[in-house]
Structure formats: structure tokens, C-alpha cells
Amino acid sequence: MAVVQLDAMGLKCPQPILKVMALIPTLTGGEILEVTADCPSFPTDIKAWAEKTGKPLLMCSSDGTGKHTAQIQL
């Protein structure tokens, strides 16, 4: 299973989610999209987006320095 990386560091809401939405059509089913972002609202935004689109959010974590990592199953 391939893991595709998306670096959304330095982008502010809603840009990280817009980048995810733009990348999704280029990926194939079964891949995992791993997104890193430092936008404070990213964890809430990605959870809401995953629920709305029905994409499984495998994990969303923060490292304590403001960096968030999320994995989405496609």
C-alpha cells in the first residue's frame, strides 16, 4: 500500500484542505495520503472533511510543536 506525502506546512486555513482536495483525484484507491500541516485548525478541519467525504481518517496527531500529521485512506 503506497503512502503519498503532502506537505502543507506554512499554509493557513483553508489552504491545507484545498491542497488535499486537489490531490485526491490524482490518487488511486487503497493509497494512504499523509498530510503534514502547522495550521492550528488543521486537526478539526481534516476530521470534518473526512466525515463529510466518507474518507477514513486513519490517524491525526500533533507533535507538541504545532506540527500535525494526518493519514487518510483512499
N, CA, C and O atoms as a Tinker XYZ file with bonds, in Angstrom:
   296  protein
     1  N      0.838000   -1.165000    0.000000    73     2
     2  CA     0.000000    0.000000    0.000000    64     1     3
     3  C      0.891000    1.239000    0.000000    63     2     4     5
     4  O      1.715000    1.412000    0.898000    81     3
     5  N      0.733000    2.076000   -0.977000    73     3     6
     6  CA     1.580000    3.258000   -1.122000    64     5     7
     7  C      1.117000    4.380000   -0.198000    63     6     8     9
     8  O     -0.079000    4.582000    0.011000    81     7
     9  N      2.082000    5.097000    0.343000    73     7    10
    10  CA     1.806000    6.277000    1.152000    64     9    11
    11  C      2.276000    7.492000    0.364000    63    10    12    13
    12  O      3.447000    7.594000   -0.001000    81    11
    13  N      1.355000    8.405000    0.107000    73    11    14
    14  CA     1.655000    9.626000   -0.630000    64    13    15
    15  C      1.748000   10.759000    0.384000    63    14    16    17
    16  O      0.852000   10.937000    1.208000    81    15
    17  N      2.830000   11.521000    0.321000    73    15    18
    18  CA     3.078000   12.614000    1.256000    64    17    19
    19  C      2.586000   13.940000    0.679000    63    18    20    21
    20  O      2.780000   14.227000   -0.502000    81    19
    21  N      1.946000   14.742000    1.530000    73    19    22
    22  CA     1.548000   16.100000    1.160000    64    21    23
    23  C      2.034000   17.036000    2.253000    63    22    24    25
    24  O      1.608000   16.933000    3.403000    81    23
    25  N      2.922000   17.946000    1.895000    73    23    26
    26  CA     3.463000   18.928000    2.843000    64    25    27
    27  C      2.638000   20.205000    2.732000    63    26    28    29
    28  O      2.708000   20.917000    1.730000    81    27
    29  N      1.856000   20.485000    3.773000    73    27    30
    30  CA     1.053000   21.703000    3.808000    64    29    31
    31  C      1.563000   22.654000    4.894000    63    30    32    33
    32  O      0.828000   23.512000    5.384000    81    31
    33  N      2.819000   22.486000    5.253000    73    31    34
    34  CA     3.424000   23.353000    6.265000    64    33    35
    35  C      3.468000   24.790000    5.748000    63    34    36    37
    36  O      3.780000   25.040000    4.584000    81    35
    37  N      3.149000   25.726000    6.639000    73    35    38
    38  CA     3.175000   27.144000    6.276000    64    37    39
    39  C      1.885000   27.642000    5.656000    63    38    40    41
    40  O      1.724000   28.845000    5.450000    81    39
    41  N      0.963000   26.739000    5.354000    73    39    42
    42  CA    -0.310000   27.139000    4.764000    64    41    43
    43  C     -1.348000   27.325000    5.858000    63    42    44    45
    44  O     -1.363000   26.575000    6.834000    81    43
    45  N     -2.196000   28.295000    5.706000    73    43    46
    46  CA    -3.236000   28.573000    6.684000    64    45    47
    47  C     -4.605000   28.224000    6.114000    63    46    48    49
    48  O     -4.793000   28.185000    4.898000    81    47
    49  N     -5.540000   27.975000    6.992000    73    47    50
    50  CA    -6.901000   27.595000    6.646000    64    49    51
    51  C     -7.465000   28.569000    5.604000    63    50    52    53
    52  O     -7.362000   29.784000    5.770000    81    51
    53  N     -8.049000   28.045000    4.552000    73    51    54
    54  CA    -8.421000   26.665000    4.242000    64    53    55
    55  C     -7.445000   25.967000    3.293000    63    54    56    57
    56  O     -7.771000   24.914000    2.745000    81    55
    57  N     -6.266000   26.532000    3.093000    73    55    58
    58  CA    -5.347000   26.010000    2.092000    64    57    59
    59  C     -4.947000   24.546000    2.278000    63    58    60    61
    60  O     -4.893000   23.827000    1.281000    81    59
    61  N     -4.661000   24.053000    3.498000    73    59    62
    62  CA    -4.304000   22.628000    3.607000    64    61    63
    63  C     -5.406000   21.698000    3.095000    63    62    64    65
    64  O     -5.115000   20.717000    2.412000    81    63
    65  N     -6.658000   21.996000    3.416000    73    63    66
    66  CA    -7.767000   21.160000    2.947000    64    65    67
    67  C     -7.942000   21.307000    1.441000    63    66    68    69
    68  O     -8.252000   20.328000    0.761000    81    67
    69  N     -7.753000   22.494000    0.916000    73    67    70
    70  CA    -7.847000   22.689000   -0.535000    64    69    71
    71  C     -6.769000   21.890000   -1.260000    63    70    72    73
    72  O     -7.020000   21.341000   -2.333000    81    71
    73  N     -5.576000   21.821000   -0.685000    73    71    74
    74  CA    -4.495000   21.015000   -1.278000    64    73    75
    75  C     -4.865000   19.529000   -1.253000    63    74    76    77
    76  O     -4.610000   18.810000   -2.219000    81    75
    77  N     -5.461000   19.070000   -0.155000    73    75    78
    78  CA    -5.915000   17.676000   -0.065000    64    77    79
    79  C     -6.953000   17.411000   -1.153000    63    78    80    81
    80  O     -6.867000   16.411000   -1.866000    81    79
    81  N     -7.924000   18.299000   -1.279000    73    79    82
    82  CA    -8.996000   18.121000   -2.267000    64    81    83
    83  C     -8.446000   18.095000   -3.695000    63    82    84    85
    84  O     -8.954000   17.357000   -4.540000    81    83
    85  N     -7.420000   18.888000   -3.968000    73    83    86
    86  CA    -6.830000   18.931000   -5.308000    64    85    87
    87  C     -6.034000   17.668000   -5.610000    63    86    88    89
    88  O     -5.978000   17.238000   -6.762000    81    87
    89  N     -5.416000   17.066000   -4.594000    73    87    90
    90  CA    -4.570000   15.890000   -4.794000    64    89    91
    91  C     -5.374000   14.594000   -4.886000    63    90    92    93
    92  O     -4.980000   13.678000   -5.608000    81    91
    93  N     -6.484000   14.505000   -4.174000    73    91    94
    94  CA    -7.280000   13.273000   -4.104000    64    93    95
    95  C     -7.603000   12.681000   -5.485000    63    94    96    97
    96  O     -7.442000   11.474000   -5.661000    81    95
    97  N     -8.049000   13.467000   -6.467000    73    95    98
    98  CA    -8.397000   12.869000   -7.769000    64    97    99
    99  C     -7.215000   12.233000   -8.506000    63    98   100   101
   100  O     -7.422000   11.431000   -9.416000    81    99
   101  N     -5.996000   12.573000   -8.132000    73    99   102
   102  CA    -4.819000   12.023000   -8.817000    64   101   103
   103  C     -4.358000   10.705000   -8.200000    63   102   104   105
   104  O     -3.468000   10.046000   -8.737000    81   103
   105  N     -4.960000   10.319000   -7.076000    73   103   106
   106  CA    -4.546000    9.117000   -6.357000    64   105   107
   107  C     -5.487000    7.955000   -6.681000    63   106   108   109
   108  O     -6.595000    8.149000   -7.180000    81   107
   109  N     -5.016000    6.750000   -6.385000    73   107   110
   110  CA    -5.831000    5.571000   -6.650000    64   109   111
   111  C     -6.320000    4.967000   -5.334000    63   110   112   113
   112  O     -5.731000    5.184000   -4.275000    81   111
   113  N     -7.399000    4.214000   -5.428000    73   111   114
   114  CA    -7.959000    3.564000   -4.258000    64   113   115
   115  C     -6.944000    2.678000   -3.567000    63   114   116   117
   116  O     -6.145000    2.006000   -4.219000    81   115
   117  N     -6.978000    2.678000   -2.249000    73   115   118
   118  CA    -6.054000    1.863000   -1.477000    64   117   119
   119  C     -4.831000    2.620000   -1.003000    63   118   120   121
   120  O     -4.168000    2.198000   -0.056000    81   119
   121  N     -4.523000    3.739000   -1.652000    73   119   122
   122  CA    -3.371000    4.528000   -1.210000    64   121   123
   123  C     -3.706000    5.269000    0.085000    63   122   124   125
   124  O     -4.874000    5.480000    0.414000    81   123
   125  N     -2.673000    5.651000    0.799000    73   123   126
   126  CA    -2.825000    6.446000    2.005000    64   125   127
   127  C     -2.202000    7.805000    1.741000    63   126   128   129
   128  O     -1.065000    7.901000    1.281000    81   127
   129  N     -2.955000    8.851000    2.034000    73   127   130
   130  CA    -2.443000   10.213000    1.917000    64   129   131
   131  C     -2.032000   10.666000    3.315000    63   130   132   133
   132  O     -2.849000   10.697000    4.235000    81   131
   133  N     -0.754000   11.016000    3.461000    73   131   134
   134  CA    -0.252000   11.530000    4.738000    64   133   135
   135  C      0.026000   13.012000    4.577000    63   134   136   137
   136  O      0.837000   13.421000    3.747000    81   135
   137  N     -0.659000   13.808000    5.382000    73   135   138
   138  CA    -0.570000   15.267000    5.292000    64   137   139
   139  C      0.097000   15.803000    6.547000    63   138   140   141
   140  O     -0.260000   15.421000    7.661000    81   139
   141  N      1.070000   16.693000    6.362000    73   139   142
   142  CA     1.651000   17.417000    7.487000    64   141   143
   143  C      1.293000   18.888000    7.326000    63   142   144   145
   144  O      1.390000   19.453000    6.237000    81   143
   145  N      0.878000   19.492000    8.430000    73   143   146
   146  CA     0.462000   20.892000    8.402000    64   145   147
   147  C      0.736000   21.520000    9.757000    63   146   148   149
   148  O      0.811000   20.827000   10.771000    81   147
   149  N      0.885000   22.842000    9.765000    73   147   150
   150  CA     1.068000   23.548000   11.025000    64   149   151
   151  C     -0.031000   24.573000   11.282000    63   150   152   153
   152  O      0.089000   25.402000   12.184000    81   151
   153  N     -1.084000   24.520000   10.505000    73   151   154
   154  CA    -2.245000   25.386000   10.712000    64   153   155
   155  C     -2.947000   24.926000   11.995000    63   154   156   157
   156  O     -3.241000   23.738000   12.130000    81   155
   157  N     -3.220000   25.823000   12.929000    73   155   158
   158  CA    -3.833000   25.426000   14.193000    64   157   159
   159  C     -5.186000   24.716000   14.043000    63   158   160   161
   160  O     -5.531000   23.868000   14.867000    81   159
   161  N     -5.944000   25.053000   13.010000    73   159   162
   162  CA    -7.262000   24.441000   12.839000    64   161   163
   163  C     -7.218000   23.156000   12.007000    63   162   164   165
   164  O     -8.261000   22.543000   11.780000    81   163
   165  N     -6.050000   22.741000   11.555000    73   163   166
   166  CA    -5.962000   21.574000   10.674000    64   165   167
   167  C     -6.575000   20.306000   11.268000    63   166   168   169
   168  O     -7.332000   19.637000   10.564000    81   167
   169  N     -6.296000   19.937000   12.517000    73   167   170
   170  CA    -6.904000   18.697000   13.036000    64   169   171
   171  C     -8.433000   18.712000   12.970000    63   170   172   173
   172  O     -9.048000   17.725000   12.567000    81   171
   173  N     -9.037000   19.815000   13.361000    73   171   174
   174  CA   -10.501000   19.928000   13.297000    64   173   175
   175  C    -10.980000   19.910000   11.860000    63   174   176   177
   176  O    -11.967000   19.246000   11.542000    81   175
   177  N    -10.290000   20.633000   10.988000    73   175   178
   178  CA   -10.686000   20.727000    9.584000    64   177   179
   179  C    -10.598000   19.384000    8.877000    63   178   180   181
   180  O    -11.509000   19.022000    8.132000    81   179
   181  N     -9.512000   18.633000    9.096000    73   179   182
   182  CA    -9.337000   17.368000    8.380000    64   181   183
   183  C    -10.333000   16.331000    8.883000    63   182   184   185
   184  O    -10.825000   15.518000    8.101000    81   183
   185  N    -10.637000   16.349000   10.186000    73   183   186
   186  CA   -11.646000   15.432000   10.725000    64   185   187
   187  C    -13.014000   15.725000   10.118000    63   186   188   189
   188  O    -13.727000   14.802000    9.724000    81   187
   189  N    -13.381000   16.997000   10.040000    73   187   190
   190  CA   -14.668000   17.382000    9.451000    64   189   191
   191  C    -14.717000   17.019000    7.972000    63   190   192   193
   192  O    -15.740000   16.531000    7.490000    81   191
   193  N    -13.622000   17.251000    7.245000    73   191   194
   194  CA   -13.574000   16.925000    5.825000    64   193   195
   195  C    -13.725000   15.416000    5.612000    63   194   196   197
   196  O    -14.462000   14.983000    4.726000    81   195
   197  N    -13.030000   14.619000    6.424000    73   195   198
   198  CA   -13.100000   13.163000    6.293000    64   197   199
   199  C    -14.519000   12.664000    6.553000    63   198   200   201
   200  O    -15.014000   11.800000    5.829000    81   199
   201  N    -15.165000   13.194000    7.568000    73   199   202
   202  CA   -16.546000   12.804000    7.864000    64   201   203
   203  C    -17.473000   13.182000    6.717000    63   202   204   205
   204  O    -18.336000   12.395000    6.326000    81   203
   205  N    -17.298000   14.377000    6.182000    73   203   206
   206  CA   -18.163000   14.871000    5.102000    64   205   207
   207  C    -17.995000   14.058000    3.820000    63   206   208   209
   208  O    -18.972000   13.812000    3.112000    81   207
   209  N    -16.766000   13.638000    3.516000    73   207   210
   210  CA   -16.495000   12.933000    2.260000    64   209   211
   211  C    -16.557000   11.415000    2.397000    63   210   212   213
   212  O    -16.562000   10.698000    1.397000    81   211
   213  N    -16.605000   10.929000    3.636000    73   211   214
   214  CA   -16.636000    9.483000    3.850000    64   213   215
   215  C    -15.281000    8.810000    3.697000    63   214   216   217
   216  O    -15.212000    7.584000    3.603000    81   215
   217  N    -14.218000    9.573000    3.669000    73   215   218
   218  CA   -12.862000    9.012000    3.595000    64   217   219
   219  C    -12.405000    8.654000    5.006000    63   218   220   221
   220  O    -12.505000    9.488000    5.906000    81   219
   221  N    -11.908000    7.443000    5.221000    73   219   222
   222  CA   -11.451000    7.063000    6.561000    64   221   223
   223  C    -10.207000    7.854000    6.990000    63   222   224   225
   224  O     -9.188000    7.865000    6.301000    81   223
   225  N    -10.322000    8.501000    8.127000    73   223   226
   226  CA    -9.193000    9.188000    8.732000    64   225   227
   227  C     -8.519000    8.176000    9.648000    63   226   228   229
   228  O     -9.046000    7.840000   10.709000    81   227
   229  N     -7.355000    7.694000    9.237000    73   227   230
   230  CA    -6.657000    6.657000    9.980000    64   229   231
   231  C     -6.034000    7.182000   11.257000    63   230   232   233
   232  O     -6.027000    6.499000   12.282000    81   231
   233  N     -5.516000    8.391000   11.194000    73   231   234
   234  CA    -4.906000    9.000000   12.372000    64   233   235
   235  C     -4.739000   10.486000   12.159000    63   234   236   237
   236  O     -4.618000   10.964000   11.031000    81   235
   237  N     -4.734000   11.204000   13.261000    73   235   238
   238  CA    -4.429000   12.631000   13.250000    64   237   239
   239  C     -3.753000   12.922000   14.588000    63   238   240   241
   240  O     -4.351000   12.739000   15.648000    81   239
   241  N     -2.513000   13.373000   14.528000    73   239   242
   242  CA    -1.771000   13.611000   15.754000    64   241   243
   243  C     -0.984000   14.912000   15.668000    63   242   244   245
   244  O     -0.725000   15.434000   14.584000    81   243
   245  N     -0.613000   15.416000   16.829000    73   243   246
   246  CA     0.200000   16.624000   16.926000    64   245   247
   247  C      1.465000   16.277000   17.695000    63   246   248   249
   248  O      1.448000   15.430000   18.588000    81   247
   249  N      2.558000   16.933000   17.343000    73   247   250
   250  CA     3.820000   16.605000   17.991000    64   249   251
   251  C      4.179000   17.549000   19.140000    63   250   252   253
   252  O      5.258000   17.438000   19.722000    81   251
   253  N      3.282000   18.468000   19.465000    73   251   254
   254  CA     3.545000   19.388000   20.567000    64   253   255
   255  C      4.251000   20.662000   20.165000    63   254   256   257
   256  O      4.368000   21.588000   20.968000    81   255
   257  N      4.725000   20.722000   18.928000    73   255   258
   258  CA     5.403000   21.927000   18.442000    64   257   259
   259  C      4.550000   22.688000   17.436000    63   258   260   261
   260  O      5.006000   23.667000   16.845000    81   259
   261  N      3.309000   22.239000   17.241000    73   259   262
   262  CA     2.421000   22.874000   16.277000    64   261   263
   263  C      2.342000   22.136000   14.958000    63   262   264   265
   264  O      1.599000   22.545000   14.065000    81   263
   265  N      3.096000   21.051000   14.818000    73   263   266
   266  CA     3.052000   20.258000   13.591000    64   265   267
   267  C      2.031000   19.139000   13.766000    63   266   268   269
   268  O      2.056000   18.406000   14.755000    81   267
   269  N      1.135000   19.021000   12.793000    73   267   270
   270  CA     0.091000   17.993000   12.817000    64   269   271
   271  C      0.307000   17.041000   11.647000    63   270   272   273
   272  O      0.731000   17.456000   10.568000    81   271
   273  N      0.018000   15.785000   11.864000    73   271   274
   274  CA     0.115000   14.772000   10.833000    64   273   275
   275  C     -1.194000   13.998000   10.788000    63   274   276   277
   276  O     -1.706000   13.566000   11.821000    81   275
   277  N     -1.731000   13.826000    9.586000    73   275   278
   278  CA    -2.966000   13.071000    9.407000    64   277   279
   279  C     -2.761000   12.062000    8.278000    63   278   280   281
   280  O     -2.044000   12.332000    7.314000    81   279
   281  N     -3.397000   10.903000    8.407000    73   279   282
   282  CA    -3.392000    9.906000    7.351000    64   281   283
   283  C     -4.824000    9.600000    6.945000    63   282   284   285
   284  O     -5.685000    9.345000    7.787000    81   283
   285  N     -5.062000    9.629000    5.639000    73   283   286
   286  CA    -6.381000    9.400000    5.079000    64   285   287
   287  C     -6.290000    8.194000    4.143000    63   286   288   289
   288  O     -5.413000    8.138000    3.280000    81   287
   289  N     -7.190000    7.240000    4.315000    73   287   290
   290  CA    -7.257000    6.066000    3.444000    64   289   291
   291  C     -8.108000    6.411000    2.233000    63   290   292   293
   292  O     -9.197000    6.967000    2.367000    81   291
   293  N     -7.607000    6.080000    1.059000    73   291   294
   294  CA    -8.368000    6.360000   -0.161000    64   293   295
   295  C     -8.955000    5.080000   -0.715000    63   294   296
   296  O     -9.632000    5.106000   -1.742000    81   295
